Structure formats: structure tokens, C-alpha cells
């Protein structure tokens, strides 16, 4: 099995997969906390239209995804002020983008492999330049999350109080959606549009059931994302099945027993009522950990 690492495409797959797993795990935690998993799913579907359009004009698919997902995230932020309005706007924009994607694919007369890779990922076909691009985008995503993590959590749990204290809640939400769009554009290279949730939501959802501590939850999500990706690549290398299949199976296989057997702590502990982000009902020990 270690002999596999002598091949450049396996090295690139592990490098890109590790980069994507870390970025999606960290962002996925905030996505779960803010209740924006539907928005993440919609942006990945919208990115499909952008990637298909890029393939049609002969451009790299990732550039088309970036344009469509970032543009859609800004439109969603403008149209969806309330949760109900936001979900409606997301649904309408997503269906329109899917229609465009189908149109672009119907006009494309090249090899179907490119369209297939958009939908299901092609991690073993990633080049070293793709790895470098993923690294730069992921570093930007992580830097943005590091800067906005504390105010983002405050605005997520108590937006009214945050806004009353002068925090730009809407602007913060818009910036976060742009960061989500960038992360999805990176992750699609690994698991594709249809399976991006495996890395974006699976590790974070599992981690949030295991602990209420911010740092611990993100660390667990990162470790799970890396484990799913590495095992997926190794299992795919010794079988005829694709990497994305193994990643999704591992993600679901770990989340399901945790969801059924572990009592949620985050719902009780992560209920901040002030700028410190700590619920008054917590014990002194829990205050110190949080």
C-alpha cells in the first residue's frame, strides 16, 4: 500500500484531499451552527451550472464555479433577510441555476468525462497546479474564518442582541456565504457537486454531537474529515469503486451511530446570550471550558 505513494497522482490526491478536508471541516462547523446546510447544498448545485458553463466555453470548471457560487451567495444575502425569505430565495435561485446547468451540458459536445467529474469529483485526476490553487483558496478561507469566528458565533446564536450592540449582522452573514461559496468550489474537485455534503456537513455534524467546546468540536471535525478522505483514497486504490463513494459511506457510517447513541450537548451548551457566547445556565466548569 505504501508503494502507492510513489505515483504523482496519488500524492496530489492526498495533498488536495487533506487541504479540502481541513477547510470543509472548519467551515462546516459554522455552517451547522448557523443552520445553513440547505444554503450549502444549494450553492453546490449552483456551482454545477457555473462549472458546466466553464466547460462549455473551454475554461477550467473551478473558475465557473467560483463566479456562480460567489454571485449566488451575494444575491441570497440581498434577497433573504429573514430565514423564510432566505430559504425561498435559495430554492428559486438553485432551480434556475440547475436549469442553466442542464442547458450548458446539452450544448456541450465534448467528452462526457468532464461533466461526470463535475458531478462526482475527480480527485485522482488533480494536478499539482490544482493542489496549489486549492491550498491558496483554503488558506484564504481559514484566515477569514479565524478573523470572524467570535462575532460570527455571537451573531448566529443571538442576532438581535448582536445587532443591538452595533455588530453588522447582515454584512457578516453575507461575507460568510461568500466564504461558503469559495469552500464549495474547492471541495467539488474531491467529491463533486452531488456529494459535497459528505465533507462539508458530515464531520461537523458528528463533532457537534460529541462536544460543546468550539475548539474541540472543530478539531474532531478536522480529524474525521482527514480520516474519511485518506481512507477513501486508499480503499479506492485497491477497488474499482470511486473515492467519493467511500468518503460518503464513511461519513454516514460514523454519523449515524453517533446521532442515535450520543445525547446532544451543543443544543444546551451553545446557547450564548451575550458577547462572551456562553449561556447563563452553564456551570462554572463549563464556563471555563467554553
Secondary structure, 3 states (H helix, E strand, C coil): CHHHHHCHHHHHHHHHHHHHHHHHHHHHHHHHHCCCHHHHHHHHHHHHHHHHHHHHHCCCHHHHHHHHHHHHHHHHHHHCCCHHHHHHHHHHHHHHHHHHHHHHHHHCCCCHHHHHHHHHCCHHHCCHHHHHHHHHHHHHHHHHHHHHHHHHHHHHHCHHHHHHCCCCHHHHHHHHHHHHHHHHHHHHHHHCCCCCHHHHCHHHHHHHHHCCCHHHHHHHHHHHHHHHHHHHHHHHHCCCCCHHHHHHHHHHHHHHHHHHHCCCCHHHHCCCCCCCCCCCCCCHHHHHHC
